[in-house]
Amino acid sequence: MKRINMAIMGAGNIARQIAAAINGLEGRVCAYGVASRNQERAEAFAKEWHFQRAYGSYEELAEDPEVDLVYIATPHAMHYDNARLCVEHGRAVLVEKAFTANAVQARELIRLARERHVFLTEAIWTRYLPARQIVESLLDEGIIGDPHTLEAEFSVPLSHVQRMYDPALAGGALLDLGMYCLTFASMYFGDEIARVESHAEKLDTGVDARDEIEYIYRDGRKAHLRTSMVTGPVNRGEIRGTRGRIEVDNLNNYVAIRVYDLAGNLLREPEIPAQINGYEYEVLACVRAMEAGRLECDEMPHAQTLEIMEQMDRLRREWGVVYPFETEGRGGAFIE
């Protein structure tokens, strides 16, 4: 079985995490190339993480016919342009969440990839983790009875991360942190949302700093979601049912799952499978999909990417959070 040549676009923190996963998958994936807008930075990254090639521009990476799969590890506002560049050159693409800045961009990118028969999927790693299936199995088993309430909070003080405050980079809590709460709710309660009640506290720059979201579903279930980039850290989820509850530590990469009955007695604590760092599962899912000739991953199909992007768009409209490039129409206008 041929190893796929994988390249990373961007050389920041997320790129380092992906590089570590690739290095650990040596038998299936080749650490082929990394691109930065700075040649020296790309070369330093390639040396540290044992990549064969270093590119001083994103265009150079996209033009390399030896690249089989590109991971987009740039800021949110750049995902559309960077992924489009790769798709236009026929490169398969795995895009760091949030997939794009808004649903207009997402639809256009997916349309182009389908038109050109190029593999494209979103790297929201939680959906690819084996631990996700553990929670789904517990719910299917009925160990907590009928689930009726879900809570999730992902709050991390990120005052040291400048891009989080910058609307031109699609900053704010929702796309970076809140998306994990939306994903947790979507995976276990679905997307049949009847009513939304939400509130956001904004910074002077106009981005959302702290969000409170309540989803009321058509079947009467409720999800209470909270996220913040100025308080915390809090990173947990809970699903309550008629016979007990399931608790999850670390919404983005589960480190513990516990099941309690209504009296608070611990019923079960499933073991979380060992991993390199968790990012390997999305890479392996891409390898399987590409080998099967599919254009998306079953774990995160295009339809699900669009659903979550549309949810975030609706929330931002309600809060009045608009990024500058959306009013300019660059890469797809925000208001449809």
N, C-alpha and C positions, 0 to 999 in steps of 0.2 A: 504494500500500500504506500503510495507516494506521500511524503510529508509535504504539507502546504507551506509555502513561503509567506510568512506573515510580517507585515510592516505596521508601524505605528506613526500616525500623523500627530505631532505634538510631543513635547519632551518634559512635561510637568509631572505632578504627583500621580495622577491617574495613569499616565503612561508608564511610570515606574511600577505600579501595581500590576499592570497588564504584562510588562516585561518579565516580572517575577513569575507570573503564571506560565508564560510562554517558555521560559527557561526550564520550568518543571515539567513541561510536556514535550521534552526533546524527541521522544519517539514518534510523535504525531505532527508536531508543528516545528518549523524552522524559524529561529530568530533571524529574520532576513534583513530588515531595514528599518530605519527611523528617520523621520524628517522633522526639521525645525526651520524657522525662518533665519536661524543663525547657524552657519556651517560648523563653527567650533562647538557650539552646544550640542549639535547632533552627533559630532564625532566623540565628544566626551560621554554622551549617553550610550552610544554604540559600544564604546570600549568597556564601560562599566557593566553593561548587560549582555555583552557578547553577541551583538548584532553584526552581520557581515557588511552592511552598507550604511552610510550616513549621507543624507541629502540636505543641502542648504536651502531647499525650497520645497513647498508642497507639490508644485507642478512636476518637479523632477521625480518625486516618488510616484505620482500618478502615471507618469509616462513610462515607467519601468515595466516591461512586459513580463519580467520574472516574478512580479508581486502577485500572489494569489488572493490575499485577503488583507484589507486595511482596517485598522482600528482607529477611529476618529477620537482623539483625546484632547481636543481643543476646547475653549470656552463655548457655552451654549450658542451664543450669537454667531459663531463661526461654523456650526455644524452643517447648516444647509449648504453654504458655499463649498465647504471642504468635501462633504459627501457627494455633492453634485459633480465636482471636479473628478472624483474617483469613478463615479458611475459613467460619466461621459467618456472615460478612457477604458471602460470595461472591467474595472477592478471591483471585486466583491467587497462589500463594506459592512462593518460592524460599528455602529455609532453609539458612543457613550450617551447615557441619558442626561438630560432630556433630549430626545431624538432631534428636535429642532426647537426654535423659539416659540412656534405656534403651529396650529393645525393646517393653516394655508401652506406653509412651507413643507410640512410633512406630507400632505397630499400630493404636492407637485413632485417631491423627491421620489415618492413611491410610484407615481405615475411614470416618471422617467425611467426608473429601474425596471419596471414591468415592460415598458415599451422596448427597452434595449436588452431585456432578458438577463439582467445583472442581479446577482444575489445582494440583498440588503436587509438588515435587521437591526433592532435596537438592543443595546447592551444594558438593560436593567437587570443586573445580576441576580436579584432576589428571585426572579421568575424561573431561573435556571437551576437553582440550588436544590439538592435532594431533600433538604429540610422542608421545602415547600410541600412536597408530596407527603411528608410525615404528618403535617397539620391537616392536609386534605383527607388523609386516611383516617385520622382521628374523628374528623367531622362526619365522614361517611359511615364510620362505625357507630356513631350515635352516642359516644361516651359522655358527651355533655348534654344530651337530649336535643331539643330544637333550638338552634342558635337564634338569639333575638337582638343582641347588642354587641357592637364591636367598638373598641377604643384603640387608638394608635397615636403615639406622640413621638416625634423626632425633632429634638431641639438641641442645637449645638452653638455655643458662642463662637462666632466666626468674625469677630471684629478685626482680626489680623489679616483677613483675606480680602484684598482690595476689590477684586472682581465682583464679590458679593454685593457691593454697594453701588455698582456701576450699571445703570440702565442700558447703556450702550453695549454691555456684555451680557444682557439678559439676566442681570443679577436679581437678588431677592431670595427669600426662603423657599418659595413654592417649588420652583424648578429644580432646586438643588436638594432640599430636604423633604419638603411636603409631598413630593412625588412618591416617596416611599410609603407615606401614609395612605395616599390614594391607591397605590398598588396593593397594599395589605388589604384594604377594603374590597378592591376589585377582585382579588384572587379568591376571597372566601365568602363575599356577599354578592358578587356579581356587579352589574352595571345598570340594573333596572331601577334607576333613581327617579322617584316621583317629585321630590321637593328638596331644595337646598337652602340652608340658612348659613350664612358665613359672614365673617368680619376680619378685616386685616388692619394692622397698625403699620403705617408707612414711615420710612425715613425721609429726611429732607430731599434726598435724591429722587424720591418717587417710587422706589422699590419696596416691596412688602418685607417687613422685618419680623412680624409675628402674625400667624393666621389661625383662626378658629373656624372649623368647617363641620357642619352637621348634615349628613345625608339621611333622608327618610326614603326608604325603598317602597316599591309598589305593594310588597307583601307585608308591610308594617315594620320591618326590621329597621334599626337605626345604627349609624356609624358616627362616632364622635372623633374628629381628627384635629390634632394640634401640631403646629410646627413653629419654630422660632430660630432665628440666627443671632439673637441677642441674649438669650437665656439658656439654661441647661447646664450640664448635659442630661437629657432624658431620651431614651431610645428603647421603646417597648410597645408591645401590642397585647391586646386581650380580647378574647371572644367568649361571651357569656351565653349560656344556654339554660334550658329548663332543669337540667340535672347537674350543672357544674360549669367550669370555665377552663379555657386554655390560655396560658400565659406564654408569651414569647419575648425573650430578651434579644435586643439588637434587630430592629426591623429590616435593616439592609442585608445583614448576613447573620442569620440566627445562630446564637451561641448556646441557647438553652430553650427547651420547650417543657412546660410543666402542665399537668392536668390535675385539677382539684374538683372535689364534689362540692355540693352546696354548703356543707358544714366546714369547708376549708381543709379537708383532709387530702393530702397528696395521693393521687391514684396512680400516676405514671409519670416518668421522666425519660422519654426516649433519648437514645444516644444520637448525637449529631455526627454524621460521617466525617472522617478526617479529610482534610483538604490542603492544597498548597496555600491558597489564600482566598479561595472562593471564586475568583475570576476565571479559573480554568473551565468551569462548567459551561459558561457562555461560549468560550472558544471551541470546546469540544462539540457543542450543539451546532455551531456553524460548520465545523468539519463534517459532521454527519449529514447535515442538510445539503451541503455542497456536493458531497459524494453521491447523494441520492438524486441530484439534479434539481433540487427545490430552490426557489427564489426567496424564501423566508424561513424562519425557524418556527417549529410548532409551539415552542415554549413562549414565544412572543411574536405572534403573527401581525401582519400589517394592520389588520382591523383593530387589534387591541392597542397598538401604538396610537392609532388615530383616536380611539375612544378616550384614552387618557389625555392626549393633547387637547382634545375638545373640552374635556372637563376642566383642564387648567385654563383654557381660553375663557370659558364661561366665568370662572372664579375671578380672573383678572379683570374682565369687563365689569363685574359687579364692584370690584375694589377701585377701579379706575387706574389700574397699573398698565401702562403702555410703554413699550420700548421705542426709542427714537426711530430706529430703522423701520418700524411698522408703519409709522405715519408717512415716512418717505417712500414706502412701497417697495423698498429694496428687499429682494428675496421673499416677496409675497406680503401684501398688506395685511394688517391685523383685522380690521373691520371688513367683513364680507358683505 
